[in-house]
């Protein structure tokens, strides 16, 4: 039913992670000395992220696949989203990699806004894109995810795969459980997310696994300008100071 990742690539990834720490750290119990040393490394990553991002101002995090390259409609949509957010005065934060992340960063820079990347060290597929004004590279996924939430006032979810689903579901869970205020989570490309919407409505809601109000902060749209409007309405009561960019005169 599901095609497996090629065995050699998967084994190489496991070997890399075991050798370099995170998979080994998460794999089970270790000595007190090992665990204590790891805490210092984790704490150092948090501190580095806090220092680097503390002055970014109102920001929106944009998620999407690394696999949709320039010329793909999803890439172009990401670029338009980055431009629209930057024009409204938001910094644009992404995972810092290629594909849709690159597109959103590129759009923000083209519009004269701030473009920020929270990159992650991976054995493949995650090199920083060239459109970043500031980049912070993390080793631990969970540290990176805190930064992507902590310094953002909304999530924009473009078409993506497992990583995108992971980030989206964590944000939704934080909002549902009251750990995070009801900031908007905006899914772009209705056709791409139609199956997810149907599953939420036809299965989770129908079976009582979620309540209707748990889904109130989810939005679907195809329009970057509507995305910006949704975010603007959501932050009106939060006291965030936006400085929309002045339009350039040719």
CORLINHU-V123745 format. One record per pair of residues at least 6 apart in sequence whose ideal C-beta (glycine too) atoms are under 7 Angstrom apart, sorted by the first residue. I is the first residue (numbers start at 1). J is the second residue. Records with the same first field share a line. If there is no record, write none. Layout:
I: J / J
//
This chain:
12: 123
13: 123
14: 23
16: 123
17: 23
18: 24
22: 139 / 140
25: 38
42: 140 / 143
45: 138 / 139 / 140 / 143
46: 143
48: 136
49: 136 / 138 / 143 / 147
52: 134 / 136
53: 136 / 147 / 151
56: 91 / 114 / 116 / 151
57: 91
58: 89 / 90 / 91 / 153 / 240 / 242
59: 90 / 91 / 93 / 151 / 152 / 153
60: 85 / 90 / 92 / 152 / 153 / 154 / 156 / 231
61: 93 / 94 / 148 / 152 / 155
62: 78 / 81 / 82 / 92 / 94 / 104 / 156 / 158
63: 155 / 157 / 158 / 160 / 164 / 167 / 168
64: 74 / 78 / 99 / 100 / 101 / 158 / 159 / 160 / 164
65: 99 / 100 / 159 / 160 / 161 / 164
66: 97 / 98 / 99 / 101 / 125 / 126
67: 99
68: 74 / 75 / 99 / 100 / 159
69: 75 / 99
74: 100 / 158 / 159
75: 99 / 100 / 103
77: 158 / 188 / 189
78: 100 / 103 / 104 / 107 / 158
79: 103 / 106 / 107
80: 107 / 224
81: 104 / 107 / 156 / 188 / 224 / 227
82: 92 / 103 / 104 / 105 / 106 / 107 / 108
83: 107 / 110 / 111
84: 224 / 225 / 227 / 228
85: 92 / 108 / 113 / 228
86: 92 / 107 / 108 / 111 / 112 / 113 / 245
87: 111 / 244 / 245
88: 228 / 232 / 242 / 244
89: 242 / 243 / 244 / 245
90: 113
91: 113 / 114 / 116
92: 104 / 105 / 108 / 113 / 114 / 115 / 116
93: 116 / 118 / 148 / 151 / 152
94: 101 / 104 / 105 / 117
95: 101 / 117 / 118 / 119 / 120
96: 117 / 118 / 119 / 128 / 129 / 132 / 135
97: 119 / 126 / 127 / 129
98: 127 / 129
100: 158 / 160
101: 129
102: 129 / 131
105: 115 / 117 / 129 / 131 / 132
106: 131
108: 114 / 115
109: 115 / 131 / 133
111: 245
112: 245
113: 245
114: 133
115: 131 / 132 / 133
116: 132 / 133 / 134
117: 128 / 129 / 132 / 135
118: 136 / 138 / 144 / 147 / 148
119: 126 / 128 / 135 / 136 / 137 / 138
120: 126 / 138 / 141 / 144
121: 137 / 139
128: 135
138: 144
145: 167 / 170
148: 167
149: 171 / 174 / 180
153: 183 / 235 / 238 / 240
154: 183 / 184 / 186 / 231 / 234
155: 168 / 171 / 185 / 186
156: 186 / 188 / 227
157: 164 / 168 / 185 / 186 / 187 / 188
158: 188 / 189
159: 189 / 192
168: 185
171: 185
172: 185
174: 180
175: 182 / 217
176: 214
182: 217
183: 217 / 234
184: 217 / 219 / 230 / 231 / 234
185: 217 / 218
186: 219 / 221 / 227 / 230
187: 193 / 218 / 219 / 220
188: 221 / 222 / 227
189: 222
190: 220 / 222
193: 220
197: 220
200: 215
204: 210
205: 212
219: 230
221: 227
//
